[in-house]
Amino acid sequence: MMNRRRRLHLMPDGTWHEEAPRTCTNGHALQARSVLVGARACGCGIGHHRTHHCRTCGDTVFSPPLGETCTDGTFDGRAGRRPV
């Protein structure tokens, strides 16, 4: 069984497994030692999006993908700012 919106797979033991992207948008493989996985809070109703940051080119892939209703759900604006 698969939920297409969130790309979740129901495993035989009853747990859910999220399908991770295999490549970044620039075609680099997202695998061990080449990707940093994190999460970003979102106000879209899903709660958060997993982030897959390519260490080769710096691209970030969101899972599930960001949509039109997505808003930064962090408690303050620090998450969206880059260090000076």
Backbone hydrogen bonds, N-H to C=O, Kabsch-Sander energy under -0.5 kcal/mol:
donor,donor_aa,acceptor,acceptor_aa,energy
3,N,8,L,-1.8
4,R,2,M,-0.8
7,R,3,N,-1.5
8,L,3,N,-1.3
9,H,17,H,-2.7
10,L,1,M,-1.9
11,M,9,H,-0.6
11,M,15,T,-3.2
14,G,11,M,-2.3
17,H,9,H,-2.4
19,E,7,R,-2.5
24,C,28,H,-2.0
27,G,24,C,-1.8
30,L,22,R,-2.9
31,Q,29,A,-1.0
34,S,31,Q,-2.4
35,V,31,Q,-0.6
36,L,53,H,-2.2
37,V,35,V,-0.5
38,G,51,T,-2.4
40,R,49,H,-2.5
42,C,47,G,-1.9
43,G,71,T,-2.2
49,H,40,R,-2.2
50,R,63,S,-3.1
51,T,38,G,-2.3
52,H,61,V,-2.3
53,H,36,L,-3.0
53,H,51,T,-0.5
54,C,52,H,-0.6
54,C,59,D,-3.1
55,R,34,S,-2.5
56,T,34,S,-0.5
58,G,54,C,-2.0
61,V,52,H,-2.4
63,S,50,R,-2.6
70,C,67,G,-1.2
73,G,41,A,-2.0
79,A,76,D,-0.6
80,G,77,G,-1.0
81,R,78,R,-1.1
